[in-house]
Amino acid sequence: GTTPLTLMVIEHRRWVSQVLDLLDAEEDVAMSSALHSRRCHFGRWYYGAGASRFGHLAAFHSLEALHTKIHAAANELVALVAAGHRALARSRQGELLVLRDALVDALVALGSDR
């Protein structure tokens, strides 16, 4: 079956894709609650079931700072689009992808560290 960590990798990738879609959307897309780090799927898992299952591991705790950085980067990109700086936001989307990949790698490592 699919492990919770694998589901989080899938959810996180999907979330980042949704943020990047906002950079290309012609209309304003409201995603404000999902941009909050405790309200996205990963955040709810991290502070809930994830903490119960993996909270004893240092590798788990290192995910929090990375996750916070991802949300800060996403919020910045969305704010740029909202302020009419879509081209600048698009030019900086690589920053979000680097952070996404770092979180995915950390989740994979956590899964192999059990």
ChimeraX attribute file (.defattr): number of C-alpha atoms within 10 A of each C-alpha:
attribute: neighborCount
match mode: 1-to-1
recipient: residues
	/A:1	4
	/A:2	6
	/A:3	9
	/A:4	14
	/A:5	18
	/A:6	15
	/A:7	13
	/A:8	20
	/A:9	21
	/A:10	13
	/A:11	15
	/A:12	21
	/A:13	16
	/A:14	12
	/A:15	18
	/A:16	19
	/A:17	12
	/A:18	14
	/A:19	20
	/A:20	20
	/A:21	12
	/A:22	22
	/A:23	22
	/A:24	14
	/A:25	11
	/A:26	8
	/A:27	7
	/A:28	12
	/A:29	14
	/A:30	10
	/A:31	13
	/A:32	10
	/A:33	10
	/A:34	16
	/A:35	19
	/A:36	15
	/A:37	19
	/A:38	17
	/A:39	14
	/A:40	17
	/A:41	15
	/A:42	21
	/A:43	19
	/A:44	14
	/A:45	17
	/A:46	23
	/A:47	14
	/A:48	12
	/A:49	12
	/A:50	17
	/A:51	15
	/A:52	11
	/A:53	12
	/A:54	16
	/A:55	15
	/A:56	10
	/A:57	13
	/A:58	10
	/A:59	15
	/A:60	19
	/A:61	14
	/A:62	12
	/A:63	17
	/A:64	16
	/A:65	10
	/A:66	16
	/A:67	21
	/A:68	15
	/A:69	15
	/A:70	23
	/A:71	20
	/A:72	15
	/A:73	19
	/A:74	21
	/A:75	17
	/A:76	14
	/A:77	26
	/A:78	24
	/A:79	14
	/A:80	17
	/A:81	20
	/A:82	15
	/A:83	9
	/A:84	11
	/A:85	14
	/A:86	19
	/A:87	12
	/A:88	13
	/A:89	22
	/A:90	16
	/A:91	10
	/A:92	14
	/A:93	17
	/A:94	12
	/A:95	13
	/A:96	20
	/A:97	17
	/A:98	12
	/A:99	18
	/A:100	21
	/A:101	14
	/A:102	16
	/A:103	23
	/A:104	20
	/A:105	13
	/A:106	18
	/A:107	19
	/A:108	14
	/A:109	14
	/A:110	17
	/A:111	15
	/A:112	8
	/A:113	9
	/A:114	7
